[in-house]
Amino acid sequence: MTDRTTATAPGEQVAEAPALDRRLVPPMVLGSVLNPINSTVIAVALVPIGAALGASPAQTAWLVSALYLATALGQPVVGRLIDLFGPRRLFLAGTGLVGAAGVLGTLAPDLGTLIAARVVLGFGTCAGYPAAMALLRAESRRTGRDSPAGVLTLLAVANQTVAVVGPLLGGLLTSAGGWRTTFALNIPLSLLAVTLGALRLPRQEPAPSIGPGPLKRIDLPGMALFAVLLLSLLLFLMHPHPDRWYLPLLTLAAAGAFTVRERRAEQPFIDVKVLGGNTPLLATYARALAAYVVAYAFLYGFAQWTEEGFGLTPLQAGLVQAPTFLVGIGVSVLAGRRGGIRATLLVGAVGQIAACTLMLALGAHSPLWVLLVLAVVFGVPQGANGLALQNSVFLQSDPARTGSSAGLLRTFAYLGSMVASAATAAAYGPHAGTAGMHQLAWVMLGAAVLFLLLTAFDRTLPALRAPAAARS
């Protein structure tokens, strides 16, 4: 791409700053939405899958947990590899794996194979979001623009749009061709993503900044300890029971060993010394955890109640959730133009608390319009929180670790999804009834209040503003 020029005097021209390479936008957006579309498309298919395979809500919850377990483990690892070797190869490998998972899920004969397909799908979708953030950071350096706020907003809006399409598409696919079509969807998406990535992502990878050889640049022991830490924690969160007392102990032991290893490593997987000194970024990760407990409990837990406790079909359940994501798109666009991160987070916090309170007033005989009002209210935090958290990480992270920092944001989001999944399974048991939905709403309300406190008392947020948005 050549720089544009502008005339300043007769016969004299001065080069303008180069523009963002727009050819990168389609693969960035498609890669980043592969995970959320697989989150939302299956939400209304859980009940039909359970009916077809004789599985309870607690068992089908593993289809949700498996995806986020794999992605929570894989995101920061793949993000770090992207920081070291560039996004192209990781993007192509990951999106290709999505297609393989689609084939496996489409042909799966039982719930165990379906869960395996979701694990493969989780690992396959790991590369898309860190690759997009790393490409944006590289473009920011090349163009001299601090923050490509327009594209950051586009990523957030794309995720909201996919979330609109997901439940509706899941309902349509399930009604037209059965729940297996929600897995088959990944085959054409994978082919398109691989094609766009191969044609448009830069072939010349960034020069490694450290070490002479690939293996010396990868902290394999640190990654292994991180995997043990996260796996033991997530397994406990998915089924917190006294007979699993050894899992928290294993988590603590792995956390201690991981911290010691990363403090001594020459090129750590996660630089705990820098991360530990970056309190604003740690606070952002904590907010992400709390926010996504609420978001995913609504996406999965409330959707199950609308089908089993309220009597809607999968398609109707998808339609009821559509206002959430439509409102979320509008809120994301407005927040992206304003650029104020603290105000956006506070709006999201109040929206979460209001929505959870309204859930406590719902029952099996509530009028349908009340469910639609709830969906509208939930749209406010859906749009505000995702964009504000994403922009926070972009502004607060070490530029050399953008990929891994973005991966960690998704990891904390998936930790929130694990808490939400465990709370949903515990609240509902064998049937998603109204009493269980109210129990889930109390858990969500607690997470929403925590999110508000983490936002209101963070003194670093008032000065945090997307730079490019301020110029527009």
N, C-alpha and C positions, 0 to 999 in steps of 0.2 A: 504494500500500500504506500502511495506517495503522499507527502505532506501537501496540504493546500496552501496557496499563497494569496496575499491580498495587497493591493497597490496602496502605497502611502504617499507617493509623489510621482510626477510624470517620469516614466522610465525606471522607477525604483519599485521593487517588490520585496516584502518581508514574509518569511515563512510563518504560517500559522502552526499552532500545536497540532500534531496528528490526531485524527479522530479514532474512536473505538472501532476495532475491526468487527463490523456487524455480521460477518460470516460465522463468527464464533457463537453468536447468540443462540441459534436453533439447537446445536448439540448440547450447549450448556443447559438450556432450559429443559430439553427432553431428558437428559441424563439426571438432572436434579429432581424431576418429578416422578421418576420410576418408582421410588420408594413410597411417596405419599399416595400414588394412584393404587398401589397394591395394598396400602393400609385401608383406603376407603372402599375400594371395590368389593372387598370381602366382608365388610361390616354387615351388609344385609343378606349375605349368603351363609352366615354361620348357622342360623336355624335350619335352613334346608340341608346343609351338610350334616348337621347332627341328626336330622330325621332320616336321611339316606343311609348313614353309617351307624346308626344306633348309638350316638354319642351325646352326652349331657353338655350343658353350657360350660361346666368346669373343664370338660375334656376338649371341646372345640376352642376354648380360650387358648390352648396351646398353639393353635394356628396363628393367633396374634402374637403370642409370646415368642414363638420360634423365630419369626421374622425379625423381631426387635432384639432378641438375644444375639442372633448372628450379626445384625447390623451394628449393635452397640459395641460388640467386640471388634468388628472389622473396620468401622469408620475411622477411628484415629490411626489405626495401623496403615490403612490404605492412604489416608491423608498424609502421613509421614513419608510414605514411599513417593507420593506425588510431589511433596516438597523437595525430595532428593533427586528424583529422576524425571519429573515433568508429568503432565496429565495424560498424554496421548495413549501410551501403552496400557496404563491402568484403566483408563476409560474404556478402551476397546475390549480388554479382557473381562471387565465387570459387566458391561452391557451384553457381551456374548453369553455370559453365564446366566443372565436373566432369561434368555431364550431357552437354554437347557432346562432351567427350572420350570418354565412354562410347559414344556413337553412332558416332564416328569409329573407335574401336577395334573395335567389333562388326562394322563393314562393311569393315575394312581388307583390301585384297587382297594385301599383301606386308609384309615385315618393316619396310621404311622407313616405311610409313604407320602401322604399329603403334608404332614409335618416336616418330613425331610425335604420336600420340594420348597417349603417356605424357608427352611434354613438356607438352602442353596440360593434362593431368591434374595434373602437378606444379605448374603455375602456379595451377590452380583450387583446389588444396588448401592454398595458402599462407595463406589468411585465417583458417582455422578455429582453429588453436592460438593465434596472437597475439590474436585477437578474444576467445577465452575468458579468457586471462590479463588482458587489459585490462578486461574486464567484471568479473572478480574484484577487480581493483584498485579499480575504481569502487565496487563493492559494499562493499569494505573501508572506503573513505572514508565511504560513506553510513551504514553500520551502526556505525562506530567500532571495528570489530574488526581487529586488526593483520593477521591472516592467516586466511582461511577455510580452515583446514586440512582440514576434512571434504570440501570440494569439490575441493581440490587432490589429496587422496587419491583421490577419485572419478574425477578425470581420469586419474590414473595407472592405477587399476584398470580403467577403461574401455578404455584402450589395451592392457592385458594381456588383457582379455576378448576384444577384437577380434583380438588376436594368437592367441588360442586358436581362435577361429572361423575366422580367415583361411585357414590351411593346410587345415583340415578342409573349409571351404566351397569352397576352390579345388579340392580333390580331388573333392568331390561334384559341383560344377558341371562340371568337366572330364570326369568319368566319364559324367555324365548328358547334357550338351549340347555338349561340346567346349570347347576353351580360349576360344572367343569369348565364352562366357557370363561369364567373369571380367571382361571389359570391360563387357558389358551390365548387370552388377550396378550400375554407377554411375548408370544412368538413374533407377531408383526411389529410390536413396539421395539423388541430387541433388534430385529433386522434393520429397522429405520435408524435406530440410535447408532448401531455399528457402521452403517453406511455414511451417515452424517459425520461421525467421528473420524472415519478413515479419510473422507474427502476434505474436511474443513479444519480439523485440529492441527496445530503446527507440528511439522515433522521434526524440526530441530529442537531437541529437548534442551532445557537450560543446563548450563555447565554446572556440575556438582560443586558445591562450595566447600566440601570437606573430604578429606581422605582420598587415597589413590584408587581403591577398588570397591566394587559394589558391596561385598560382604562386610568390609570394614566400615561402611557408612550405615549399616543397618544394625540397630541394637537388638539382636535376636533375644538375648536373655531378658532384657527389659520388656520386650513385647510378650514373651512367654509368661513372665510374672504378672503383667497387666492382665493377660487373658485369664489366669488362675484367679486373680483378685475379682475381676468382673464376673466371671462365670459362677463362682461360688456365691457371690452377692446376689446375682440375678436368680439363681436357682432357689435361694432361700426366699427372695421376694415373691417368686411365683407360687411358692407353697410354704408360707411361714408356719412351721409346726414344731413343737418341742422335740420331736424325735429327729429333727434336723439340726440340732444344736451345734454339731460339728462344722456346719457351713459358715456361720458367722466367725467362728474361731479361725477357720481356714482363710477367710477374707482378711481378718486382722493380721494374720501371719504373712500372707502374701503382700498386703499393703506395706508392712514394715520392711520386708525384703525388697520390694520394688523401690521404696524410697531410698534405702541404702544404696542399691544398685545404681539408680538414676543420678544420685548425688556424686557418685564416684566415676560414672561412665564419661569417657572423653566426648562422645557424641550420643547423648541420651535420646531415647525414644520420646520421652516427655521430660523437658528440662524443669524438674521440680523446683530448682532454685529460682529460676526466673518466674515460673508459674506461681510459686508460693509468695513471691514478692509482688505479684500482679493482683492485688486484692479486688480491683474493679472487675477484672475478668472472672475471677472466682465467684464473685457475687452474681455476675451474669449467668454463669453455669447453674448456680443455686436457684435463680429465678426460673431458668428453663426447666429444671426438674419439677418445681412446684406448678408451673404453668401447664406442663404437659400431663401431669396427673389429672388435672381438671379436663383438659381437652380430650384426652384419649378415653377417659371414663365416660364422657358424654358421647363420643363417637361410637364406642362399642357397647358400653353398658346401657346407655339410654336407648340405643337402637334396638337392642335385644328386648328391652321392656316394651317398646312400642309394638313389637311383633307378638310377644308372648303374653304380656300383661295388659296390653291395650287392644290387641286383636288386629293389627294392620298386616297387610301382605308385605313381602320384601320390597316391591316396587313402591308401595305407599309409604313404607318406612324411609326409603330413599328420598321421596318427594318431601316428606316432613322435615328432613335434615337440610334440604336444598337452601332454604332462606339463610341458614347459618353461614354458609360459604359464599352466597351471593352478597350478603351484608359485609362479610369479611373482605371481599374484593374491594368494595367501595371504601371501607375503612383503611385498607392498605394503601390505596391510591392517594387518599387524602393525607394520611400520615407521611407517605413518601414525599409529598410536596412540601409539607410543613418542616420536616427534618428534626423536630424536637423529640428526643428519645425519652426523656423522663416523663413528659406530658403524655406521650403515647402509652408508656407502661402504666401510668396511673389510670388512664381511661380503661385499659385492659383489665386492671385489677378490680376496678369498680364493676365492670361488666361481668366478670367472673362471679363476684359475690352476689350480684343481683340475680344472675341466672341460677346459681345453686340454691338460693333462697326460694325462687319460683318452683324449682324441681320438688322441693319439700311440700309444696301445696298441691301437687298433681296426684291424681288417682285414676283408677280404671274407668270411672264414670265422668271424668273431666271432658268438657267439650273439645273437639278437635282444634278449634281456633286457639285455645290456650297453648297447645303443643307448638303451634306455628309461632305464637308470640315468644315462647321460650327459645325457639330456633333463631328468631331474629335477635333476641338479646344476646345469645351465645355468639352471634356473628361479630359483635364488637370486639371481645377479646381475641377471637379467632384471627381477625385481621390485624389488630394492634400489636399483639404480643410477638407473633412470628417475625414481623418486619423489624420491630425494635430490638429483639434479641439478636437477629442476624446482623443488623447494622452495628450493634454494640461490639460483637466479636470482631467484625472487620476493623473497627476503629481501635479496639483495645489490645489486639493480639500482636505478637512479634511478626513483622512482615515476612521474615524468613520461615515462619512456621504457620502460615495462613491455612494450608491444607489440613494439618493436624489439629489446629485450633478449631477450624470449622467442623472437623470430624468429632472433636470432643463435645461441641455444642449438640450435635445430633446424638452422641452417646448419652448425655444427660437428659435429652428429650426422651430417649428410649428407656432410660431408667425410670422416668416418669410414667412411660407407657407400661412398664413392668409393674410398678406400684398400682396403677389403674387396673391392670389385668388381674392382679392378685386380689384387689379390693372387690372387683366385679365378681370373681369366682366365689369369694367368701360371702358376699352379700346375697347372691342368688342361689347357690347350691344347685339342685336339680331343676329349678324353675325360676324364670325371671319374673317374679311377682312384684307387686307394688311395695310391699314392706321392704323387700331387698333393695328396690330402687331408692327408697328413702334412706336406707343405711348407706348406700353408695353416695347419695347427695351430701350426707354429713361429712364423709371423708373428703369429698370434693370441696366443700365449704372450708374445711380446715386448711387444705392446700391453698385455696384462694386467699384466705386471710394471711397465710405465711408469705405469699407472693406480694401482697400489699405492703406488709411490714418490711420486706427486703427491698422494696422500691422506695417507700417513703423515707426510710432512714439511711439511704445510700447517698452520701454527700458528694460523690464524684459524678453523679448523673446530671446535675444542672448544667455542667460545662460540656457535656457530651452531645454533639450535634453533627449530623452527617454534613461534611464540609461542602460537597457539591450541591446539596439541596439548598444550602444557605445562599449559594450564588445564583440560583435559578430565579 
